[in-house]
Amino acid sequence: MKNTKKVLSVALAGALAFGGMSTAFAAAPEMNKDTDKKVVEAVERLSAFGIVNGMEDGKYHEEMKVTREQFAKILVTALGLSDAADAAKGATKFSDVDGSRWSSGYINVAAGQGLLNGYPDGTFKPTKEVSYAEAVTMLVRALGYKDEFLPGSWPGNYVAKAADTGITSGAKFADANGTADRGTVAVLVDNALDAKVVKVSEYLGGEIKYTESKVTLLKEKLDVNKYEDVRLLADKTVDDSLDKDEVKVKFLKTTDEDDKENVKNMYKAEDVREFDLAEDTNLKPMLGEEVTIYLNDDNEVIYAQRENDDKANFDFIDKVTKDKEISLVKFNDEYEFAKNAVVYVFDDDKNKYKKEVDYDKLKVEDIVGHVGKFVVKNNKIVYAEIKGSGEDAADPWMLVKENKDGVLKGICETDADYELDLSKDGDFKGVLVFDQYGNKMDVKDIEENSLIYAQKQKYEGDDYAVVTVLKENVVKGKLGKVKKDEIEIGGKSYDIASYTDKNGDVQYNAYYSIDKDEHSKAWKTDSDWEKDMEDADDAEMVAYLDATGKIVYLTSEVKETSGYRYGIVTKAYADGDKIEVYTITKDGKGEKVKYNLEEDKDFENHKEIRKDDNGKFKEDNVKGTAIKRGDVVKFKLNKNGEIAEDELYVMDKDSAWTAKDDFGKDSIKTKEGKSFSIDSKTVLINAEGFEPGNNDFDTDDFGIIKWADIKEDASENARFFVFTDDDSDVDAEAVIFIGENGLTSANDEEAIYVIDKWTKHGDTYIEYADEDGKVHEREVYNKDDVEKEDAYIAKVKSDGKIELMKRKAGETVKDYKIVDGKVIEKDGKTIKVKDIFGNTEDYTLKSDTVVYEENSKKSISKIKKGDAVSFIVEDGVSVRVVERLVDDEEDKVIDKVENAEKKDIELASLSDVTVKERATTTVEVTVNPKDVKLVAKAKDESIAEVSVVDGKVSVKGLKEGETTVTVTATKDGYNSAEKTFKVTVEKKEETPSEDDSMITNAEAKGTVATAVSGDIDAKVTKVEVIYDGKTKEAKLADGKFTWNIFPGLDKGDKIIVKAYVGTELKDTDEVIVK
């Protein structure tokens, strides 16, 4: 039968601080921050034992006085007699204590035990404030002492005995007759629990003799077993082999023989035991630390109290010394691991570490840059619980901007739209949330602007998210001094979070934004963050600190700065110190704005951006070329509103792009073979009527446009300049359209992810998610070509069935391509993927990219560096649907990627050619393999026009001169090859008697069906019409040629027309579809 004397409320919920004040519990009442440490410890322990509690407002109010009836309750409860008090409720022997009074039972029990007396007039005076003398008297009597045991007069004899037994140790009162406050009473009662009781030793001549025993009041009355010098090794959050209500401990010393009467069991030094935890007990805050534990008579841990013989911190590892010691920032020292140290490393990088690690097998280089809890004793680490890289949750941290029913949105690294799904039906089987001290929290308690560390851990055999929430880690103030690794905010300096890697290089673990989170950048040793900080000089900033007080994220509190601006120069002033630019203003309008230059030298000595032959952007320093009207520019302003020094860039006039097909949902595909990612933040200027190099334009025709208004329906052949992000060659920061822009319709293909499939009446059906994430069920048109849990390019047919068009990696359908590969880098939403053919490209994950892992929907934050992925990409840049591969599929793709060796394309040397003006010749191309993509480009396109037709290079002379033609061959899985040849164009010999033009009035009309026609010389015997790599022989009749193309070509497409006399090519003309 359970001991009815137990009245323990055992809700342990967490520490005030590692290594600080002892322990605070969920059931413990709130106390003031400046409350004496001894009082805090006493209230916590008494609260855990159910002896004291708070007032109605939840606070303890240690300053309030204690009445006699309140003390009677405390005393009776401390002696484990609460049940007896309930039974004794009723009439009392005191005239002023009615039987119905709440305290009657406690007063009856206390009086019956001889612990307290009334007054000579027969009253008890229940509401009178108890004096310290009365309080210690009752506590001394509780130990078994009688008046006759103590020589001397009251209260001096009882106060002296209280001091002798340790009851008054740490209690602060100057006058024994003064009234006792709740804080000091807690200390007195707490001390009394550890005092020894007195017992009858013998009867001699009718006289009873008493002696002090070795049994404490705690054991005697509450049957609680106290063990000192115990280290908490693990609970289920770090050791999944334990039950949820278990804890593992190590006894650091053998139980003293003198204590055997106070404990149920004896233990030896180094004994490791597992104990059940009493209900709602949480020892997470003290894991790894030396504590005193308290067990009830069922051997359950009901309470633990720090001994403060060691020191613990939630800390950050910033480097490893040459002696293999790790440097801890908050400890501000370097340590080695103690022999037999207990170390846990939770790193999901290929499960390198999954549980407890032998301290001597741990590679310290693996844990640099990680956070965790560390316990140090005798200048060595005795316990470490190290957070992993967090790549399955938030790496290295997440700044929460929104918590909507457990779906967290915020900033992670440079990704300002990071999402972590901690909801009930989210990415994890369950979620465990703690503050940095180990106190339990709920997901709903994660507030806006909280900085969290999150990682995946095994718990009950399932994947759980373990989240650590930092509190009181936000600093606001004006930006002051900016140093290499230090920032001043509000007059106080803060270090930037960083660590030193195994190569001795400093790696920053911090990110920043100078435009209120619109664009986030990584702090890097070679980045331009110091220059960026100049733009935020004196701005109000918000810094988010890690657990060690270093800055991990810095942002402007308001949008003080705008980063780079873009536009077209409308006027360059003759004095060379200012320019006027058509650009987008703060209110989103397009206007002409005059800017002074911070340095006049930039007027002529600026920077030029141009695209090279491979479509990459290059920067060159330009000297002696003045800014002029019509220049397309990118620039940044200083704090005075001037164009900052060395921050003026001019786009090369020949570096425009031409759109191919329709615009995508968030991308533009170009005829030059490159695609750009667009989002709502991209600056879009419609410079209608503007032509590069021509200053005859009217800004009244210009305007600012929104992507939402033109996506998916803007015309191909639109020409534009594009400025990309500094860290990416595909993410467009600004697009300036030139000339006229039309509209066309989008295609029917889409990317989907097949979640499940089944058969019904012999037909195959699938459940799939479309590009918008909506789930549908349809019958499959080609039923033998489908596997579930795969991404496909598909099209819904007119009969409602879905046709799955492609699945093999590397294959394309119109704007879509399938890619299988490994994510080798991730920067915000940009991922660098090495595919199974050995190609490495950048792709963009959009906020609405559909992500699946097998049949479970995930968020884009699930895609991490090192993942194996299979995805559908549109326009070569925007990922529409992606599957995160696991298990065998993951292993197969990773193996292919790591073993992919790109072969060389064998491209033979090309012969130089000579051609007359307006004449055409061809150059044979010998290449292996044959199914490569060939692109030809003339260095000077005004001299010769080149194209690839039927695997040959067609060269048409335009004007007298020489130029070089570069032919590039590309193919997935192969290294590209490049050869050049020289073209010499000779002036055509004029003969006054004969016109050698054999094709005149050629034209091509229509896009539904394209009709090609023209006049020909009577000598012409054959006319060829060449388009889309096809060569067709036209019909000849009555001095004309005709050919109909169906389906038709698109407006602006080129058609080559060749006229022959016999087998000799006599004339070539180019026709543009109208």
DOPA-290150 format. One line per 3 residues: number of its first residue (from 1); for each residue x, y, z of C-alpha. Coordinates in steps of 0.25 Angstrom, whole numbers. Layout:
BEGIN
NUM	X:Y:Z | ... .
***
This chain:
BEGIN
1	0:0:0 | 5:14:-4 | 10:23:8 .
4	-2:32:10 | 8:42:16 | 13:46:2 .
7	8:59:-2 | 18:62:-13 | 14:71:-25 .
10	26:67:-34 | 25:76:-46 | 39:79:-50 .
13	39:88:-62 | 53:95:-64 | 64:103:-60 .
16	65:118:-59 | 79:117:-65 | 90:107:-67 .
19	100:109:-56 | 92:120:-50 | 81:119:-39 .
22	78:105:-36 | 65:100:-42 | 51:106:-45 .
25	39:97:-47 | 26:98:-54 | 19:97:-41 .
28	28:106:-34 | 22:120:-32 | 28:132:-39 .
31	38:141:-31 | 45:154:-33 | 58:154:-41 .
34	66:160:-29 | 61:150:-19 | 72:144:-11 .
37	77:131:-17 | 75:123:-3 | 60:127:-4 .
40	59:123:-18 | 65:109:-16 | 56:107:-3 .
43	43:111:-10 | 46:102:-22 | 49:90:-13 .
46	37:92:-4 | 28:95:-16 | 33:82:-22 .
49	29:75:-9 | 16:81:-9 | 18:89:4 .
52	17:103:-1 | 11:109:-13 | 8:123:-19 .
55	-3:133:-17 | -15:135:-26 | -7:143:-36 .
58	3:131:-37 | 14:139:-30 | 20:134:-17 .
61	21:148:-11 | 33:145:-2 | 32:159:4 .
64	18:156:10 | 17:153:25 | 12:139:30 .
67	1:137:39 | 0:127:50 | -10:118:43 .
70	-2:119:30 | 10:114:37 | 2:103:43 .
73	-2:98:29 | 13:99:25 | 17:91:37 .
76	7:80:36 | 9:78:21 | 24:78:23 .
79	22:66:33 | 14:59:23 | 1:60:31 .
82	-8:67:21 | -17:55:20 | -18:55:35 .
85	-22:70:35 | -33:67:25 | -38:57:35 .
88	-37:66:47 | -45:78:41 | -55:83:51 .
91	-57:88:65 | -44:93:72 | -40:95:86 .
94	-37:110:83 | -49:120:85 | -45:128:73 .
97	-44:116:63 | -57:112:58 | -59:98:53 .
100	-63:102:39 | -50:111:37 | -41:106:26 .
103	-29:104:36 | -36:97:47 | -31:83:43 .
106	-16:88:42 | -17:95:55 | -23:83:62 .
109	-12:74:56 | -1:83:60 | -7:85:74 .
112	-9:70:76 | 6:68:72 | 10:78:82 .
115	16:87:71 | 9:99:75 | 1:105:87 .
118	-10:115:89 | -10:127:98 | -13:127:113 .
121	-27:133:109 | -31:121:101 | -29:127:88 .
124	-20:124:76 | -20:137:69 | -20:130:55 .
127	-18:143:47 | -7:149:55 | 6:149:48 .
130	16:139:53 | 29:143:59 | 43:137:55 .
133	44:132:70 | 30:125:68 | 34:119:55 .
136	47:113:59 | 41:108:72 | 30:100:64 .
139	41:95:54 | 50:90:66 | 38:83:72 .
142	35:76:59 | 49:70:60 | 44:64:73 .
145	50:73:83 | 42:77:96 | 43:89:105 .
148	49:80:116 | 61:76:107 | 65:91:105 .
151	72:98:116 | 70:113:117 | 58:122:115 .
154	49:124:102 | 51:128:92 | 66:128:93 .
157	67:113:96 | 59:110:83 | 66:119:74 .
160	80:114:79 | 75:99:76 | 70:104:63 .
163	84:109:59 | 91:97:65 | 82:88:56 .
166	84:97:43 | 70:102:43 | 74:116:43 .
169	85:114:33 | 84:125:22 | 72:131:28 .
172	73:146:29 | 66:152:41 | 72:161:52 .
175	61:161:62 | 55:147:67 | 43:155:71 .
178	41:161:58 | 29:156:49 | 34:146:39 .
181	32:148:24 | 29:137:14 | 43:136:8 .
184	50:134:21 | 40:124:26 | 43:116:13 .
187	58:116:16 | 55:111:31 | 45:100:27 .
190	54:95:15 | 66:94:25 | 58:87:35 .
193	55:76:25 | 70:73:25 | 72:73:40 .
196	73:61:48 | 61:57:57 | 62:53:72 .
199	57:39:77 | 55:32:90 | 68:25:94 .
202	65:20:108 | 56:20:120 | 64:22:133 .
205	58:23:146 | 45:27:140 | 52:38:132 .
208	51:38:117 | 65:41:110 | 65:46:96 .
211	77:46:86 | 79:52:72 | 78:41:61 .
214	84:40:48 | 70:41:41 | 66:54:34 .
217	52:60:35 | 51:58:20 | 53:43:21 .
220	45:41:35 | 33:49:31 | 32:49:16 .
223	39:36:12 | 48:43:2 | 62:37:-1 .
226	73:48:-4 | 85:44:-12 | 96:55:-14 .
229	107:55:-25 | 99:49:-36 | 101:52:-51 .
232	89:52:-60 | 94:45:-72 | 81:44:-81 .
235	66:45:-83 | 59:41:-95 | 62:53:-103 .
238	76:49:-105 | 75:34:-103 | 63:28:-110 .
241	65:14:-103 | 60:20:-91 | 45:22:-88 .
244	38:35:-88 | 37:34:-72 | 52:30:-70 .
247	65:36:-67 | 79:30:-67 | 89:35:-56 .
250	103:32:-51 | 106:32:-36 | 119:39:-34 .
253	122:34:-20 | 118:22:-12 | 106:24:-2 .
256	112:28:11 | 109:18:22 | 104:29:31 .
259	93:32:21 | 88:17:20 | 76:21:29 .
262	72:32:20 | 72:24:7 | 65:12:2 .
265	77:6:-6 | 92:8:-5 | 100:11:-18 .
268	115:10:-22 | 123:21:-29 | 122:19:-44 .
271	108:11:-43 | 99:15:-55 | 84:13:-52 .
274	71:16:-59 | 60:22:-51 | 45:25:-54 .
277	41:39:-54 | 29:44:-46 | 18:49:-54 .
280	21:62:-62 | 36:62:-57 | 46:69:-67 .
283	60:68:-64 | 65:73:-78 | 70:86:-72 .
286	80:79:-63 | 85:68:-73 | 100:65:-71 .
289	101:73:-58 | 104:69:-44 | 91:69:-36 .
292	85:63:-23 | 73:55:-27 | 61:51:-18 .
295	54:38:-20 | 40:34:-14 | 38:21:-7 .
298	34:15:-21 | 48:19:-26 | 43:30:-35 .
301	51:43:-37 | 42:54:-31 | 52:65:-31 .
304	66:69:-34 | 75:80:-30 | 88:86:-36 .
307	100:85:-27 | 108:95:-35 | 121:87:-34 .
310	122:88:-50 | 118:99:-60 | 108:98:-71 .
313	105:107:-83 | 98:106:-96 | 110:110:-105 .
316	116:110:-119 | 129:103:-124 | 137:114:-131 .
319	150:106:-134 | 159:94:-131 | 173:97:-126 .
322	185:89:-131 | 184:81:-118 | 170:76:-122 .
325	164:85:-111 | 150:92:-115 | 148:106:-112 .
328	135:110:-106 | 130:124:-108 | 122:126:-95 .
331	132:119:-86 | 142:128:-93 | 153:117:-92 .
334	158:104:-99 | 155:90:-93 | 158:76:-96 .
337	148:64:-93 | 150:57:-80 | 152:43:-79 .
340	139:36:-80 | 132:48:-84 | 118:46:-89 .
343	116:52:-102 | 104:53:-112 | 105:58:-126 .
346	92:59:-134 | 97:61:-148 | 88:56:-160 .
349	99:58:-170 | 99:43:-175 | 96:39:-160 .
352	110:41:-157 | 106:42:-142 | 93:38:-138 .
355	94:36:-123 | 104:35:-111 | 118:36:-117 .
358	131:30:-110 | 138:43:-106 | 152:37:-111 .
361	146:34:-125 | 139:48:-127 | 146:56:-139 .
364	146:70:-133 | 147:76:-147 | 133:70:-150 .
367	126:79:-139 | 132:92:-141 | 122:103:-144 .
370	111:95:-136 | 104:99:-124 | 100:91:-112 .
373	100:89:-97 | 114:87:-90 | 117:83:-76 .
376	131:86:-71 | 138:81:-58 | 152:83:-54 .
379	155:90:-67 | 150:78:-76 | 137:75:-83 .
382	130:64:-76 | 117:65:-84 | 113:70:-97 .
385	100:70:-105 | 103:76:-118 | 93:80:-128 .
388	95:75:-143 | 95:82:-156 | 80:83:-156 .
391	79:80:-171 | 66:73:-169 | 60:85:-161 .
394	67:99:-160 | 81:100:-163 | 88:107:-156 .
397	77:114:-150 | 64:120:-154 | 58:134:-150 .
400	43:132:-149 | 34:143:-155 | 21:135:-155 .
403	15:124:-147 | 2:119:-153 | -3:107:-147 .
406	11:101:-146 | 15:105:-160 | 27:114:-157 .
409	31:124:-168 | 43:133:-167 | 58:134:-171 .
412	68:124:-172 | 82:127:-177 | 79:136:-190 .
415	65:130:-192 | 55:140:-187 | 43:131:-190 .
418	48:119:-182 | 37:109:-177 | 38:99:-166 .
421	25:91:-164 | 24:87:-149 | 9:85:-150 .
424	2:72:-146 | 1:67:-161 | 15:73:-164 .
427	28:68:-168 | 31:61:-154 | 24:50:-146 .
430	25:59:-134 | 31:72:-129 | 39:74:-116 .
433	41:89:-112 | 50:95:-102 | 56:108:-98 .
436	71:109:-98 | 71:105:-83 | 63:92:-86 .
439	49:97:-81 | 38:90:-88 | 30:99:-98 .
442	19:97:-108 | 20:99:-123 | 9:110:-121 .
445	19:117:-112 | 29:120:-123 | 27:135:-125 .
448	30:144:-136 | 44:148:-137 | 49:136:-129 .
451	62:130:-133 | 62:115:-133 | 71:103:-135 .
454	64:91:-141 | 68:77:-144 | 63:64:-147 .
457	65:53:-136 | 60:39:-134 | 49:39:-123 .
460	41:26:-120 | 47:21:-133 | 41:32:-141 .
463	46:45:-148 | 44:56:-138 | 47:71:-139 .
466	55:76:-127 | 54:91:-126 | 62:100:-117 .
469	56:114:-115 | 65:126:-111 | 59:136:-102 .
472	63:151:-100 | 73:151:-112 | 68:163:-119 .
475	76:176:-119 | 71:189:-126 | 78:202:-128 .
478	86:211:-138 | 97:205:-146 | 110:211:-141 .
481	124:206:-144 | 126:195:-154 | 139:186:-153 .
484	143:174:-159 | 136:164:-150 | 129:174:-140 .
487	117:183:-141 | 113:195:-132 | 98:196:-129 .
490	92:206:-120 | 106:209:-115 | 110:195:-111 .
493	119:186:-119 | 115:172:-123 | 123:161:-130 .
496	119:154:-143 | 116:139:-141 | 128:131:-148 .
499	136:119:-146 | 150:115:-152 | 149:103:-161 .
502	160:91:-161 | 167:99:-172 | 169:111:-162 .
505	159:120:-170 | 149:128:-163 | 135:124:-167 .
508	123:133:-163 | 111:127:-158 | 103:140:-160 .
511	95:147:-170 | 89:162:-172 | 80:170:-179 .
514	80:185:-181 | 66:186:-187 | 58:180:-176 .
517	59:166:-181 | 56:168:-195 | 69:163:-199 .
520	78:155:-189 | 93:153:-191 | 103:144:-185 .
523	114:150:-177 | 127:145:-184 | 141:149:-183 .
526	142:153:-197 | 128:159:-198 | 124:174:-199 .
529	117:175:-186 | 125:186:-181 | 121:194:-193 .
532	107:190:-191 | 108:195:-177 | 111:209:-182 .
535	97:210:-188 | 91:207:-174 | 100:217:-167 .
538	92:222:-155 | 80:214:-159 | 71:207:-148 .
541	76:193:-148 | 71:180:-142 | 81:169:-138 .
544	78:155:-134 | 88:149:-125 | 91:134:-123 .
547	92:127:-110 | 106:133:-108 | 102:148:-110 .
550	108:148:-124 | 100:154:-136 | 95:143:-146 .
553	85:152:-153 | 85:167:-155 | 74:175:-162 .
556	69:189:-163 | 57:192:-155 | 51:200:-166 .
559	54:200:-181 | 64:211:-180 | 72:207:-192 .
562	69:201:-206 | 81:193:-210 | 83:195:-225 .
565	75:203:-235 | 73:201:-250 | 69:209:-261 .
568	72:217:-274 | 81:229:-275 | 72:241:-280 .
571	82:252:-279 | 97:252:-276 | 101:266:-272 .
574	113:273:-279 | 120:276:-266 | 122:261:-263 .
577	117:261:-249 | 102:257:-250 | 93:249:-259 .
580	78:247:-260 | 72:233:-260 | 58:228:-263 .
583	57:218:-252 | 46:213:-242 | 44:222:-230 .
586	41:218:-215 | 26:218:-218 | 27:209:-230 .
589	26:219:-241 | 35:221:-253 | 41:235:-253 .
592	53:243:-258 | 62:246:-246 | 75:254:-245 .
595	86:248:-237 | 100:255:-234 | 112:246:-234 .
598	119:244:-221 | 132:244:-230 | 133:251:-243 .
601	143:240:-248 | 132:230:-249 | 126:238:-261 .
604	137:233:-270 | 143:222:-262 | 132:213:-258 .
607	129:198:-259 | 123:191:-271 | 114:178:-270 .
610	114:169:-283 | 110:155:-286 | 121:146:-292 .
613	119:136:-303 | 115:125:-292 | 104:134:-287 .
616	111:138:-274 | 112:152:-269 | 126:158:-268 .
619	130:172:-262 | 140:181:-268 | 146:194:-263 .
622	144:205:-274 | 153:217:-275 | 151:229:-283 .
625	137:226:-288 | 127:236:-283 | 113:232:-279 .
628	103:236:-289 | 88:237:-292 | 83:223:-295 .
631	92:215:-286 | 85:204:-278 | 91:205:-264 .
634	91:199:-250 | 95:208:-238 | 95:209:-223 .
637	93:222:-215 | 101:226:-203 | 94:232:-190 .
640	94:246:-197 | 86:241:-208 | 98:242:-218 .
643	102:230:-227 | 113:224:-218 | 127:223:-222 .
646	130:210:-231 | 115:207:-231 | 112:211:-245 .
649	110:200:-256 | 107:201:-270 | 101:189:-278 .
652	108:186:-291 | 98:191:-303 | 100:177:-310 .
655	97:169:-297 | 82:169:-299 | 74:156:-299 .
658	62:151:-308 | 51:143:-301 | 48:129:-307 .
661	34:124:-306 | 24:129:-296 | 29:134:-282 .
664	28:124:-271 | 20:125:-258 | 33:131:-252 .
667	44:130:-263 | 48:135:-276 | 54:126:-286 .
670	63:132:-297 | 67:128:-311 | 82:129:-307 .
673	79:117:-298 | 79:123:-285 | 67:125:-275 .
676	65:135:-264 | 57:133:-251 | 47:144:-248 .
679	39:147:-236 | 30:159:-230 | 43:166:-225 .
682	49:167:-239 | 49:181:-245 | 42:181:-258 .
685	43:194:-267 | 36:194:-281 | 45:203:-289 .
688	36:203:-301 | 42:209:-314 | 56:209:-308 .
691	67:203:-316 | 81:201:-310 | 91:211:-316 .
694	80:220:-321 | 77:233:-313 | 65:236:-320 .
697	54:231:-310 | 43:237:-302 | 41:233:-287 .
700	26:236:-288 | 26:222:-295 | 33:216:-283 .
703	26:210:-271 | 27:200:-259 | 21:187:-261 .
706	17:176:-251 | 21:161:-254 | 7:157:-250 .
709	2:165:-262 | 11:158:-272 | 15:145:-267 .
712	11:133:-276 | 5:142:-287 | 16:151:-291 .
715	21:150:-306 | 33:142:-310 | 43:150:-317 .
718	42:161:-307 | 56:167:-305 | 62:171:-292 .
721	74:174:-283 | 75:167:-270 | 83:169:-257 .
724	85:157:-248 | 87:155:-234 | 102:156:-230 .
727	102:142:-225 | 94:136:-236 | 95:137:-251 .
730	80:133:-253 | 72:141:-242 | 68:153:-249 .
733	68:166:-240 | 64:175:-252 | 59:173:-266 .
736	58:185:-276 | 49:181:-288 | 53:189:-301 .
739	45:191:-314 | 31:185:-314 | 25:174:-306 .
742	13:165:-311 | 5:154:-304 | 4:140:-308 .
745	-3:128:-301 | 4:117:-292 | 6:103:-295 .
748	-2:91:-290 | 9:83:-284 | 11:83:-269 .
751	20:76:-258 | 13:67:-248 | 16:57:-237 .
754	9:44:-237 | 6:41:-223 | -1:28:-225 .
757	-7:19:-235 | -17:7:-236 | -25:0:-247 .
760	-40:-1:-248 | -47:-9:-259 | -34:-11:-266 .
763	-31:4:-267 | -20:11:-259 | -23:23:-250 .
766	-13:32:-243 | -14:42:-232 | -5:53:-235 .
769	-1:68:-231 | 0:78:-241 | 9:90:-242 .
772	0:98:-232 | 1:87:-222 | -14:83:-225 .
775	-17:68:-224 | -25:61:-235 | -29:47:-239 .
778	-30:44:-254 | -29:32:-263 | -16:30:-270 .
781	-16:30:-285 | -3:22:-287 | -5:13:-275 .
784	8:5:-277 | 17:17:-275 | 14:21:-261 .
787	20:18:-247 | 16:24:-234 | 24:34:-226 .
790	31:40:-238 | 31:53:-245 | 26:54:-260 .
793	24:64:-271 | 9:62:-275 | -3:67:-282 .
796	-18:66:-280 | -24:61:-293 | -38:66:-298 .
799	-44:53:-293 | -40:56:-279 | -29:46:-278 .
802	-15:49:-275 | -3:46:-284 | 10:44:-277 .
805	20:49:-287 | 34:47:-281 | 41:41:-269 .
808	55:38:-273 | 66:48:-268 | 71:57:-278 .
811	59:57:-287 | 51:70:-290 | 38:73:-295 .
814	37:88:-300 | 40:96:-288 | 41:85:-278 .
817	53:76:-275 | 55:64:-265 | 67:65:-256 .
820	73:54:-247 | 85:59:-238 | 90:63:-225 .
823	89:77:-218 | 104:81:-216 | 101:95:-212 .
826	89:103:-207 | 88:118:-205 | 74:123:-201 .
829	65:117:-212 | 76:115:-222 | 82:101:-223 .
832	94:96:-230 | 91:82:-236 | 101:72:-242 .
835	93:63:-250 | 95:48:-253 | 102:52:-266 .
838	113:61:-259 | 106:74:-263 | 106:85:-252 .
841	95:96:-253 | 88:106:-244 | 73:104:-242 .
844	63:112:-234 | 53:107:-224 | 41:115:-224 .
847	32:118:-212 | 21:109:-219 | 30:98:-224 .
850	23:85:-221 | 32:76:-212 | 30:61:-209 .
853	37:50:-202 | 31:37:-206 | 16:40:-204 .
856	18:51:-194 | 17:66:-197 | 28:74:-192 .
859	33:89:-192 | 44:94:-201 | 52:96:-188 .
862	53:80:-188 | 62:81:-200 | 77:82:-194 .
865	91:81:-198 | 95:67:-201 | 81:62:-205 .
868	78:53:-216 | 67:59:-225 | 58:57:-237 .
871	51:69:-243 | 44:75:-254 | 50:89:-258 .
874	44:99:-267 | 52:108:-276 | 64:102:-271 .
877	64:110:-257 | 50:109:-250 | 48:96:-242 .
880	33:92:-243 | 32:79:-237 | 43:72:-229 .
883	44:58:-222 | 54:57:-210 | 60:43:-212 .
886	62:33:-201 | 67:19:-198 | 70:11:-211 .
889	66:22:-220 | 75:32:-213 | 87:22:-213 .
892	86:20:-228 | 85:34:-232 | 97:38:-223 .
895	105:27:-229 | 102:31:-243 | 106:46:-239 .
898	119:42:-232 | 123:33:-243 | 119:42:-255 .
901	131:44:-264 | 127:54:-275 | 133:50:-288 .
904	139:59:-299 | 132:63:-311 | 141:60:-323 .
907	139:72:-332 | 149:73:-344 | 156:85:-349 .
910	148:94:-358 | 152:100:-371 | 154:115:-374 .
913	144:119:-385 | 144:131:-395 | 130:136:-400 .
916	125:147:-408 | 116:158:-403 | 101:153:-403 .
919	106:139:-406 | 105:127:-397 | 114:115:-395 .
922	114:103:-385 | 125:98:-376 | 124:83:-373 .
925	125:79:-358 | 130:66:-354 | 126:62:-339 .
928	125:50:-330 | 115:47:-325 | 106:52:-336 .
931	94:56:-328 | 100:68:-322 | 95:82:-321 .
934	103:91:-331 | 103:107:-329 | 110:116:-339 .
937	113:130:-336 | 121:141:-344 | 129:150:-336 .
940	125:162:-345 | 111:159:-350 | 111:171:-359 .
943	121:163:-368 | 115:150:-369 | 102:143:-364 .
946	104:129:-360 | 94:118:-356 | 94:103:-354 .
949	86:95:-364 | 85:80:-365 | 98:79:-357 .
952	106:88:-366 | 109:103:-364 | 103:112:-374 .
955	111:125:-377 | 105:137:-384 | 114:149:-388 .
958	108:162:-384 | 120:172:-386 | 134:172:-390 .
961	143:168:-378 | 148:157:-369 | 142:151:-357 .
964	144:138:-348 | 132:128:-346 | 132:120:-333 .
967	125:107:-334 | 121:100:-321 | 116:86:-319 .
970	109:82:-306 | 102:70:-301 | 98:65:-287 .
973	108:56:-281 | 119:62:-290 | 129:73:-289 .
976	126:84:-299 | 135:85:-311 | 138:98:-318 .
979	145:101:-332 | 147:113:-340 | 149:116:-354 .
982	152:129:-362 | 142:135:-372 | 147:145:-383 .
985	136:152:-390 | 140:158:-403 | 133:170:-410 .
988	124:165:-421 | 128:169:-435 | 118:178:-441 .
991	115:176:-456 | 107:187:-462 | 100:179:-472 .
994	94:168:-463 | 87:168:-449 | 91:155:-442 .
997	79:156:-432 | 71:143:-435 | 61:145:-423 .
1000	53:157:-421 | 41:161:-413 | 42:149:-404 .
1003	32:149:-392 | 26:140:-382 | 12:143:-376 .
1006	4:136:-365 | 6:128:-353 | -6:118:-353 .
1009	0:114:-367 | 12:121:-372 | 12:124:-387 .
1012	26:127:-393 | 26:133:-407 | 34:142:-416 .
1015	39:145:-431 | 51:137:-437 | 59:139:-449 .
1018	55:131:-462 | 69:123:-461 | 65:118:-447 .
1021	63:103:-447 | 61:100:-432 | 58:108:-420 .
1024	60:102:-405 | 52:108:-393 | 60:105:-380 .
1027	53:107:-366 | 55:100:-353 | 66:91:-358 .
1030	57:86:-369 | 60:88:-384 | 48:87:-394 .
1033	48:89:-409 | 38:100:-413 | 28:100:-425 .
1036	32:108:-437 | 22:114:-447 | 21:126:-455 .
1039	34:133:-450 | 30:131:-435 | 33:121:-424 .
1042	23:117:-413 | 23:108:-401 | 13:106:-390 .
1045	18:103:-376 | 8:96:-366 | 7:97:-355 .
1048	12:111:-357 | 24:118:-351 | 24:129:-341 .
1051	25:144:-344 | 39:148:-345 | 45:134:-349 .
1054	55:134:-360 | 54:126:-373 | 65:124:-383 .
1057	62:124:-397 | 73:118:-407 | 72:119:-423 .
1060	80:109:-432 | 83:108:-446 | 85:94:-449 .
1063	93:89:-436 | 100:103:-435 | 95:112:-423 .
1066	93:126:-429 | 86:134:-419 | 81:133:-404 .
1069	71:142:-397 | 66:143:-383 | 51:145:-380 .
1072	45:149:-367 | 31:143:-363 | 21:154:-362 .
***
